[in-house]
């Protein structure tokens, strides 16, 4: 009896696991076409919200984003977060964690590596850090997922 109950529970768990699908980060109705995504991306200061788990792609929110309910935060540094603003003219700002006074801002220039992708090469014009590569995985009007590439 116990063996058959255990077998039934194991089979049910496996069947339910097989039903799980990889959902896109944003609901289909909120996903933006390429031109709309660029419009949402450019000219907006995006700040790391630290709502993503360490194994997930970091989530960024607009500077003035208002939370209905505060999320659980993961790995949020005491000295402030990181963020960026990319302007359509190839310029922008990088927000770096600071020491003591909080985050510091650095002017940047950017270039898209491939017109078909959202991978950007960032150059801080004050040379405070080496050049970086940023991959934007998804963007809606109020949520962006992006990661820095090696």
N, C-alpha and C positions, 0 to 999 in steps of 0.2 A: 504494500500500500504506500509506504513512504517513498520507495523507489519510483513508483509510477507518478506520484505527486511531484517529486523532484524533477522527473523527466518532463512532465507537463509544464511546470513553471519555467524550466530552462528553454523549452521549445517556444513558449509564449514570449519570453524575453528576447530570444533571437529573432522571432518574427516581427516584434515591435521595433527592434533595432534596424531591421532591413527596411522598414517602412519610412525611416527617417530620411529626409532629403536635405541636401545642402541648399538652404535658402539664400538668396542674394541679401546683401547687407541692408538694403533699403527695400521696402515693399515695392512690387512692380508698379503700382500706381504712383509712387513717389520717385521712381528712377527717371532721370532726365536724359534727353537725347544729347548728343555731343555738344551742340551749340549752346543749349540751355545749361549744360553742366559747366561749360567754360564761363558763361555769364554768372553763374552762382559762385564759381571759384574765384574769379578775378575781382580785385578791388575790395575784398572782404578780409578783415583780420581774423584769422582762424587760430584759436587757442586750444592746446591739448587739454581735454576735460578729464583725463585719467580715469575714465569710466570703463575702459577696455582692460580685460585681464592681461597678465604678462604674455600669454601665448597668442593673443589676438592683435590685429593691426590697430595701432593707436587711433583714437577718435578725437576729432577736433570739432569745436562748436564756434559759431560767430561770437565776437567779443561781447555783444550785448544780449547773448542768449539768456533767457529766463527759464529756469527749471520749474516744472510743475511739482516734481518730487526730486529731491537731491539723490543722485545715484551713489552706490558704493564706489569709493575711489581706490585705485591701485597704484602703488609706487609714486605717489605725488611728492615731489621734492619740497623741502621746507623753503628753499630759496626762490620758489616760483617756477612756473612751467615754461614750456616752449610753445612757439607758434610762428606764424608767418602770414604775410600778405603778399600776394603776387598781383601786380597791376598789369593790365593788358599791354602797356607800352614796354614791357621787359624790365621794369624796375619793381622794387618792393621793399619789404622789411622782414628781417628775421628777429624773433624774440627768443633770447637765450636765458636759461636760468642764471640768476645773478647771485652774488654773495653779499649778504648784509642788506643792501638796499632793494633787493628783489630783482625781477627780470630786467635785462638790458636789451635795448633794441639796436639793430645794426642794419644800415642800408644795404641793399643787395641789387644785383642784376641777375636775370635768369634767361635761360634759353630752353626751348623744348627740344628734347633729343630726337624725337620722331613725331612728325605731325599727326600720325594716327594713334599715338599713345599719350598718356598723361605722365610722362617722366620728364622732370625738369632738372637742369644743372643750375645750381645756385652758387653765385660768387658774391661773398660779402666784400663790399667795396672798401671797407676799413681794414681788410685783411686780418681780422681778429680770429678767424678760423679758416681751415682749409676749405676748398670748394666742396659742396655736398650735392648729392643726387636725391631727389624727392620723387617718390612714386605715389600719385593720387589714385587710390583704388576705386573709390566711389564718392559722389558728392550730390547732396540735395541742398535745398535752401538753408537748412538748419543743422546739417550733419555732414562731416567729411571724414573719410578714413584715408590715412596716408602713412607711409613709412619712409625712413631714410635708408637709402641703398648704400652698399659699400662702394 
